């Protein structure tokens, strides 16, 4: 759930809006408990530059995961093609 709040704060910052509890809560795509919103917002306000670095790291990490998923998907497709060709030959 923290990821959702972090993404929302990042979107607000990208539009040059200063995030606060009400603004973050209003822009969340799904309901999030208030303590989580307050905690993430407090972390942002304590050290905005570290928060932005951490956000960039989280954004880059899924790209690496999707690359690994794509490799795994390619292997599964190759195995499926091999099985289908074996079935067609019988």
Beta strands, then each sheet from edge to edge (+ up, - down):
end
